[in-house]
């Protein structure tokens, strides 16, 4: 059983930065795709970033491209979402998710139902 735990959310002013972490335990995830999703007020949960197995490729939603960066720390088995130039519309609950997928491509438009494991979410508020 894979366990995902997000952290790093909080309150930040517009233009500021936050780094979210997703600590994964259970077994080796070299052949898993990891993704970040968010649910913003009034909207359905959306995929915003993913990183393929073995961190070969990454993908970003247009709404965060150029501002957010997904990465991993192999030694710690932790995935990160660095969020810069935050906007009020980035406010929401952020989730990391994982699915077994040895392919080296991923897309933020992939069906969320393909992700088997989910974290509990961490809340991000962008406001003065």
C-alpha positions in Angstrom: 0.0 0.0 0.0 1.4 3.4 -1.0 0.9 6.3 1.4 1.2 9.9 0.2 1.4 12.8 2.7 1.4 16.4 1.4 2.7 19.4 3.4 3.9 22.9 2.8 0.6 24.7 2.3 -0.3 28.0 3.9 -1.1 31.6 3.5 1.0 33.7 1.1 0.7 37.1 -0.5 0.1 37.4 -4.3 3.5 37.2 -6.0 4.9 35.0 -3.3 6.2 31.5 -3.4 5.4 28.2 -1.7 6.9 24.7 -2.0 4.6 21.8 -1.5 6.0 18.4 -0.6 4.6 14.9 -1.2 6.3 12.3 0.9 5.6 8.8 -0.4 6.1 5.6 1.5 5.2 2.0 0.9 7.4 0.8 -1.8 9.7 2.0 -4.6 7.9 4.3 -7.0 10.4 4.3 -9.9 7.7 3.1 -12.2 5.0 5.4 -10.9 3.7 8.6 -12.4 3.2 11.3 -9.8 0.9 14.2 -10.2 -0.3 17.3 -8.5 -4.0 18.2 -8.6 -5.9 21.1 -7.0 -9.4 22.0 -6.2 -10.1 25.7 -6.3 -13.3 27.4 -5.1 -16.1 26.9 -7.5 -14.2 24.5 -9.8 -13.7 20.8 -10.1 -10.4 19.2 -9.2 -7.9 19.7 -12.0 -4.5 18.2 -12.8 -1.8 20.9 -12.8 1.4 19.0 -13.1 2.8 15.5 -13.5 6.2 13.8 -13.6 6.6 10.4 -15.3 8.2 7.3 -14.1 11.9 7.8 -13.4 11.3 11.5 -13.8 11.9 11.4 -17.5 9.2 13.9 -18.5 7.0 16.5 -16.9 3.8 18.2 -18.0 2.0 21.3 -16.7 -1.4 22.8 -17.1 -1.5 26.1 -19.0 -2.7 27.9 -15.9 0.6 27.2 -14.0 3.1 26.7 -16.8 6.2 28.9 -16.3 5.3 29.5 -12.6 5.2 26.0 -11.1 7.9 23.3 -11.2 7.6 19.6 -10.2 10.6 17.7 -9.1 11.7 14.8 -6.9 14.3 14.0 -4.3 15.2 10.4 -5.0 17.1 9.9 -1.7 14.1 11.1 0.3 11.3 9.7 -1.8 9.7 13.1 -1.8 8.1 15.0 -4.7 7.9 18.7 -4.7 5.8 21.4 -6.4 7.6 24.7 -6.4 5.0 27.5 -6.8 6.2 31.0 -7.8 4.4 34.1 -8.7 1.3 33.0 -6.9 -2.0 34.5 -7.7 -5.3 34.7 -5.8 -6.8 32.2 -8.2 -4.2 29.6 -7.1 -6.0 29.4 -3.8 -7.3 25.9 -3.1 -6.5 22.5 -1.8 -3.6 20.7 -3.4 -3.3 17.0 -3.7 -0.6 14.6 -4.9 -1.5 11.3 -6.5 0.3 8.3 -7.8 -0.4 5.5 -10.3 1.7 2.6 -11.5 2.7 3.6 -15.0 6.1 2.6 -16.4 5.7 4.8 -19.5 7.9 7.9 -19.7 5.1 10.3 -20.6 2.3 11.9 -18.6 -0.3 14.5 -19.2 -2.2 16.8 -16.8 -5.3 15.9 -18.9 -5.1 12.2 -18.0 -8.2 10.8 -16.4 -8.0 11.4 -12.6 -9.5 8.0 -12.2 -6.3 6.4 -13.3 -4.6 7.5 -10.2 -4.8 4.9 -7.5 -3.2 6.6 -4.5 -4.0 10.0 -3.2 -2.8 12.2 -0.3 -5.1 14.1 2.1 -4.4 17.5 0.6 -2.8 20.7 1.8 -4.5 24.1 1.7 -3.0 27.0 -0.1 -4.4 30.5 0.3 -3.1 33.4 -1.8 -4.3 36.7 -0.3 -3.2 39.9 1.3 
